[in-house]
Amino acid sequence: YGGVGLGKTHLMHAIGHEFRKLHPHARVRCVSAQQYMQEFMEAVRQKAEQPELMRQFEAKYQDLDLFLIDDIQSFGKREGTQTNFFLVFENMVPHGKQIVLTSDTYPKSLKDFQERLLSRMTQGLTVEVEPPELEMRVQILHQKAKSIGLDLPEEVAEVIAEHLKSNVRELEGAVQQIYAFTHFSKMPVTLESVKLALRDVFRQNSVPVTLESIQQRVAEYYNLKQADMTSKSRIAPVAKARQIAMYLCKELTQKSLPEIGKSFGGRDHATVIHAHKKITAERTRDEALRHDLNVLTQRIKN
């Protein structure tokens, strides 16, 4: 699982390709949850007139060695799709076949799913997919540039990586834009030409982050009132959300500790330091907290 747009699709394709390398004759299929739902609904809709469509659909998805589905959370509230997928699951996994799913949250946190399906999904291995670090983003830019014959200077790659932090797709799109802009304008790839080519992208990713916007996003995420961020309440869920908001304020803004503390109901800088240290320590051992911080960071920046 991972946050929206964190490179899950690339990971799925990589898994599929590696599986085929190990098992050249394996039957592998990789689809999005939306595609699966659309095909299933079409087969159901045409069932009376063309019953063979449902048989073809079932054969397509039940006769596999590896089945990969991206964004499984889209199955929420889709009873018919879930029932059908449960049958696929039971036809594959107990017989040694493999299913790989991606989601924007933990399996146990998926909403509006059948209990029997969640029970099967939580029995598998859960792996967190985090956004690539700066060094990895630079490498991705170089690899993509090399694949299309673009000479990308190191300093230019670093500047792009500093601005674009969300996902691999965004980095690849930036390289394509640079190539098109410099190719048609017959300009060399320099820091100046790249800033021109990506001016709209950079502008979109430089939305100012305020202390108030962080408090609002955190409160919404944890189903609290924004007033809870500045209140004197020490109720555990409120206190924890407030510490997370303080941590994000220090990480995502240039505000001083006293300024941050003041925005949280007049608290002092020592309270902010304590909150930052506490969340920093907890995120190293708490996968759920790391997930929350990643999702919140993306929402705050966008």
C-alpha positions as CSV (number, residue, x, y, z in Angstrom):
1,Y,0.0,0.0,0.0
2,G,1.0,3.6,-0.4
3,G,-0.3,6.9,-0.8
4,V,-2.0,8.1,-4.0
5,G,0.5,8.3,-6.9
6,L,3.5,7.0,-5.0
7,G,4.7,4.7,-7.8
8,K,2.5,1.7,-7.1
9,T,1.8,1.1,-10.7
10,H,5.5,1.0,-11.6
11,L,6.0,-1.4,-8.7
12,M,3.2,-3.7,-9.9
13,H,4.7,-3.8,-13.4
14,A,8.2,-4.5,-12.0
15,I,6.7,-7.4,-10.0
16,G,5.0,-8.8,-13.0
17,H,8.1,-8.6,-15.2
18,E,10.3,-10.2,-12.5
19,F,7.7,-13.0,-12.1
20,R,7.8,-13.7,-15.8
21,K,11.6,-13.8,-15.8
22,L,11.4,-16.5,-13.1
23,H,8.4,-18.3,-14.7
24,P,8.5,-17.6,-18.5
25,H,5.3,-19.6,-19.2
26,A,3.3,-18.1,-16.3
27,R,0.0,-16.4,-17.0
28,V,0.2,-12.9,-15.6
29,R,-2.3,-10.1,-15.7
30,C,-2.0,-6.5,-14.3
31,V,-5.1,-4.2,-14.2
32,S,-6.5,-1.3,-12.3
33,A,-9.4,-1.9,-10.0
34,Q,-11.4,0.5,-12.2
35,Q,-10.7,-1.6,-15.3
36,Y,-11.7,-4.8,-13.5
37,M,-15.0,-3.3,-12.3
38,Q,-15.8,-1.9,-15.8
39,E,-15.3,-5.3,-17.4
40,F,-17.3,-7.1,-14.8
41,M,-20.2,-4.6,-15.0
42,E,-20.2,-4.9,-18.8
43,A,-20.3,-8.7,-18.6
44,V,-23.2,-8.5,-16.1
45,R,-25.1,-6.0,-18.2
46,Q,-24.8,-8.1,-21.3
47,K,-25.4,-11.4,-19.5
48,A,-28.9,-12.0,-20.8
49,E,-28.1,-11.3,-24.5
50,Q,-24.5,-12.5,-24.5
51,P,-23.9,-15.1,-21.7
52,E,-20.6,-16.0,-23.2
53,L,-19.2,-12.6,-22.1
54,M,-19.4,-13.6,-18.4
55,R,-17.8,-16.9,-19.1
56,Q,-15.0,-15.1,-21.0
57,F,-14.6,-12.7,-18.1
58,E,-14.3,-15.4,-15.5
59,A,-11.8,-17.4,-17.6
60,K,-9.8,-14.3,-18.2
61,Y,-9.3,-13.6,-14.5
62,Q,-9.5,-17.0,-12.9
63,D,-7.0,-18.9,-15.0
64,L,-3.9,-17.0,-13.9
65,D,-0.7,-17.7,-12.0
66,L,-0.2,-14.1,-10.9
67,F,-2.9,-11.4,-10.7
68,L,-2.0,-7.8,-9.9
69,I,-4.7,-5.2,-9.2
70,D,-3.9,-1.5,-8.6
71,D,-6.0,0.7,-6.2
72,I,-8.1,-2.1,-4.7
73,Q,-9.8,0.6,-2.4
74,S,-12.0,1.4,-5.5
75,F,-13.9,-1.9,-4.7
76,G,-15.5,-0.2,-1.7
77,K,-19.4,-0.4,-1.7
78,R,-19.2,-2.6,-4.9
79,E,-20.9,-5.7,-3.5
80,G,-21.2,-7.5,-6.8
81,T,-17.5,-6.8,-7.8
82,Q,-16.3,-7.9,-4.3
83,T,-18.3,-11.1,-4.5
84,N,-16.8,-11.9,-7.9
85,F,-13.3,-11.0,-6.8
86,F,-13.8,-13.2,-3.7
87,L,-14.4,-16.1,-6.1
88,V,-11.3,-15.3,-8.0
89,F,-9.3,-15.1,-4.8
90,E,-10.6,-18.5,-3.6
91,N,-9.9,-20.0,-7.1
92,M,-6.3,-18.8,-7.0
93,V,-4.7,-18.4,-3.6
94,P,-5.6,-21.8,-2.0
95,H,-4.2,-23.5,-5.1
96,G,-0.7,-21.8,-4.9
97,K,-1.5,-18.9,-7.2
98,Q,-0.6,-15.4,-6.2
99,I,-2.5,-12.1,-6.0
100,V,-0.8,-8.7,-5.5
101,L,-3.0,-5.7,-4.5
102,T,-2.2,-2.1,-4.0
103,S,-4.2,0.3,-1.9
104,D,-3.9,3.8,-0.4
105,T,-4.3,2.4,3.1
106,Y,-3.9,-0.8,5.2
107,P,-6.1,-3.7,4.3
108,K,-7.7,-3.6,7.8
109,S,-8.6,0.1,7.2
110,L,-10.4,-0.4,3.9
111,K,-14.0,0.8,4.2
112,D,-17.2,-0.8,2.9
113,F,-15.6,-4.2,2.2
114,Q,-17.0,-7.6,2.9
115,E,-15.6,-9.1,6.1
116,R,-14.7,-12.4,4.3
117,L,-12.7,-10.5,1.7
118,L,-10.9,-8.4,4.3
119,S,-10.1,-11.5,6.2
120,R,-8.4,-13.1,3.2
121,M,-6.5,-9.9,2.3
122,T,-5.2,-9.3,5.8
123,Q,-3.6,-12.8,5.8
124,G,-1.1,-11.7,3.2
125,L,2.1,-9.8,3.4
126,T,1.6,-6.0,3.8
127,V,4.4,-3.7,2.5
128,E,4.5,0.1,2.8
129,V,5.5,2.0,-0.4
130,E,6.9,5.4,0.5
131,P,7.7,8.3,-1.9
132,P,11.3,8.1,-3.3
133,E,14.0,10.0,-1.4
134,L,15.9,12.8,-3.1
135,E,18.8,10.6,-4.3
136,M,16.4,8.1,-5.8
137,R,14.4,10.9,-7.5
138,V,17.7,12.2,-9.1
139,Q,18.5,8.6,-10.3
140,I,15.0,8.2,-11.8
141,L,15.4,11.5,-13.7
142,H,18.8,10.5,-15.1
143,Q,17.4,7.0,-16.1
144,K,14.4,8.5,-17.9
145,A,16.5,11.2,-19.6
146,K,19.0,8.6,-20.8
147,S,16.2,6.4,-22.2
148,I,15.0,9.2,-24.5
149,G,18.5,10.5,-25.4
150,L,18.3,13.6,-23.2
151,D,21.6,14.9,-21.6
152,L,20.5,16.1,-18.2
153,P,23.2,17.9,-16.1
154,E,23.5,16.8,-12.5
155,E,22.6,20.3,-11.1
156,V,19.5,20.4,-13.2
157,A,18.4,17.0,-12.0
158,E,18.8,18.0,-8.4
159,V,16.8,21.1,-8.8
160,I,13.9,19.2,-10.5
161,A,14.1,16.5,-7.7
162,E,13.9,19.2,-5.0
163,H,10.7,20.6,-6.6
164,L,8.9,17.4,-7.5
165,K,8.5,15.0,-4.6
166,S,5.2,13.3,-5.1
167,N,5.7,10.4,-7.5
168,V,7.6,8.7,-10.3
169,R,5.0,9.6,-12.9
170,E,5.5,13.3,-12.2
171,L,9.3,13.0,-12.6
172,E,8.9,11.2,-15.9
173,G,6.4,13.8,-17.2
174,A,8.9,16.5,-16.3
175,V,11.7,14.9,-18.4
176,Q,9.3,14.6,-21.3
177,Q,8.4,18.2,-21.1
178,I,12.0,19.3,-21.0
179,Y,12.8,17.2,-24.0
180,A,9.9,18.6,-26.0
181,F,10.6,22.2,-25.0
182,T,14.4,22.1,-25.6
183,H,14.0,20.1,-28.8
184,F,11.5,22.4,-30.5
185,S,13.0,25.6,-29.3
186,K,16.5,24.3,-30.1
187,M,17.8,25.3,-26.7
188,P,20.5,23.4,-24.6
189,V,19.4,21.8,-21.4
190,T,20.4,24.3,-18.8
191,L,18.9,25.4,-15.5
192,E,17.4,28.4,-17.2
193,S,15.8,26.4,-20.0
194,V,14.4,23.8,-17.6
195,K,12.9,26.5,-15.4
196,L,11.1,27.8,-18.5
197,A,10.0,24.3,-19.6
198,L,8.7,23.5,-16.1
199,R,7.5,26.9,-15.0
200,D,3.9,25.8,-14.7
201,V,4.8,22.6,-12.9
202,F,7.1,24.4,-10.5
203,R,4.4,27.0,-9.8
204,Q,1.8,24.3,-9.1
205,N,4.2,22.6,-6.6
206,S,5.1,25.8,-4.8
207,V,1.7,26.5,-3.2
208,P,2.5,28.2,0.1
209,V,2.0,26.0,3.2
210,T,0.6,27.9,6.2
211,L,0.3,26.9,9.8
212,E,-3.4,27.3,9.5
213,S,-3.7,25.0,6.4
214,I,-1.7,22.3,8.2
215,Q,-4.0,22.5,11.2
216,Q,-7.0,22.3,9.0
217,R,-5.8,19.3,7.0
218,V,-4.8,17.4,10.2
219,A,-8.1,18.1,11.9
220,E,-10.0,16.9,8.8
221,Y,-7.9,13.8,8.5
222,Y,-8.6,12.7,12.1
223,N,-12.3,13.9,12.0
224,L,-11.7,16.6,14.5
225,K,-12.6,20.3,14.6
226,Q,-9.9,22.8,13.7
227,A,-10.5,24.4,17.1
228,D,-9.2,21.2,18.7
229,M,-5.7,22.2,17.4
230,T,-5.6,25.3,19.6
231,S,-7.8,24.0,22.5
232,K,-6.5,23.0,26.0
233,S,-8.0,19.5,25.5
234,R,-5.7,16.6,26.6
235,I,-7.9,13.8,25.3
236,A,-5.6,11.3,23.7
237,P,-6.8,11.5,20.0
238,V,-6.8,15.3,20.1
239,A,-3.4,15.5,21.8
240,K,-1.9,13.1,19.3
241,A,-3.3,14.9,16.3
242,R,-2.1,18.2,17.7
243,Q,1.5,16.8,18.0
244,I,1.4,15.5,14.5
245,A,0.3,19.0,13.3
246,M,3.1,20.6,15.2
247,Y,5.6,18.1,13.7
248,L,4.3,18.9,10.2
249,C,4.5,22.7,10.8
250,K,8.1,22.4,11.7
251,E,8.9,20.1,8.7
252,L,6.9,21.9,6.1
253,T,7.3,25.6,7.0
254,Q,10.0,28.1,7.8
255,K,8.2,29.4,10.8
256,S,10.1,29.6,14.1
257,L,9.3,27.4,17.1
258,P,7.7,30.3,19.0
259,E,5.5,31.2,16.0
260,I,4.4,27.6,15.7
261,G,3.6,27.3,19.4
262,K,1.7,30.6,19.4
263,S,-0.5,29.3,16.5
264,F,-1.5,26.3,18.7
265,G,-3.3,28.3,21.3
266,G,-0.3,30.1,22.7
267,R,1.9,27.2,23.6
268,D,5.6,27.7,24.1
269,H,8.5,26.5,21.9
270,A,9.4,23.7,24.3
271,T,6.0,22.1,23.6
272,V,6.7,22.2,19.8
273,I,10.2,20.6,20.3
274,H,8.7,17.8,22.5
275,A,6.0,17.1,19.9
276,H,8.5,17.0,17.0
277,K,10.9,14.7,18.9
278,K,8.0,12.4,19.9
279,I,6.6,12.0,16.4
280,T,10.0,11.7,14.9
281,A,10.8,8.8,17.2
282,E,7.4,7.1,16.8
283,R,7.4,7.2,13.0
284,T,10.5,5.0,12.8
285,R,8.6,2.1,14.4
286,D,4.9,2.8,13.6
287,E,3.9,2.0,10.1
288,A,0.4,3.4,10.5
289,L,1.9,6.8,11.6
290,R,4.3,6.8,8.7
291,H,1.4,6.3,6.4
292,D,-0.6,9.1,8.0
293,L,2.3,11.5,7.7
294,N,2.9,10.6,4.0
295,V,-0.8,11.1,3.1
296,L,-1.1,14.3,5.1
297,T,2.1,15.7,3.5
298,Q,0.7,15.1,0.1
299,R,-2.7,16.7,1.0
300,I,-1.1,19.7,2.6
301,K,1.2,20.4,-0.4
302,N,-1.6,19.9,-2.9
